[in-house]
Amino acid sequence: LNERNTVVVFGDFGNRGLSSEEDAVFPVRLDIVEDETPLLLIGPGGQEFNAVGLSWETDSSPYDSGPKLVGAKLNFVGDESLGEGGVSVSDSMGILPNDEFALYDEGDFRIRVLTTGGFSPDGVTGVHPDMYEDFFRIHVNATDGETILLEKVGVEYAVAGGTLRVVGLSDLGQKENPDQGIYYDDCYAEDRDNYIDIILVGDEEAARNVLFVEIPSLEGGYSAFYNPGGPGPEPFEGIRYTAPGPPDLEPVIIALDDPMRVDRVAP
């Protein structure tokens, strides 16, 4: 399990075909089946739910369309980073610590977005903590009843309920540190998982007025995200790569009163 939420499976599951091509091979359905240790989901209050019987279907491949958002939740940053256990491999690879406490000296709120697959700027290189303006913008209720867009890092926006300012992205890789050979460049190492955090500073009432996280993508004049297997920094002619992700608008769940987290210590 990736960050205790996403099931990761490796295998030879397809080719580079488009779904419209007769010889295309790609997964179209996933079923959770019964065995001696059925997959359990942990819900509110520690309730266990048997996941057997759940399924997922698609009619497109990563070469038809790129990754999308499937969830976004706003929480208080709090005093420590939660839910980061069980990642000894990432730790040994020099990816951690990668939370907002390690990257920034400020942060009041965290919007954690969940994606349909590992996000990359080009399908090869990693996402950097300073790339918010390349890929994202946040929709917030304005004081006049309209919607204001948080498009820039470091700008204090007046919104309904107070002010908000975007600090940057986290849950990627370590903070830039030239003395340790860590740069925000094509060699930047990040965890390549299904989560990206957007860190905000501002007033609580303002945070309660956050509406959506948007990925405008290429159509909106922004950069696009790719699944692994994209064109990379220097693509070759005549090679089919994974497709850029589409524009996306994901509603943000405001989880300030109830953090909507579960925890379980396995026996």
Secondary structure, 3 states (H helix, E strand, C coil): CECCCECCCCCCCCCCCCCCCCCCCCCCEEECCCCCCCCEEECHHHCEEECCCCEEECCCCCCCCCCCEEEEEEEECCCCCCCCCCCHHHHHCCCCCCCHHHHCCCCCEEEEEEECCCCECCCCCCCCCCCHHHHCEEEEECCCCCEEEECCECCEEEECCEEEEEEEEECCECCCEHHHCECCCCCCCECCCCEEEEEEEECHHHHCCEEEEEECCHHHCCCCCECCCCCCCCCCCCCCCCCECCCEEEECEECCCCCCCCCCCCC
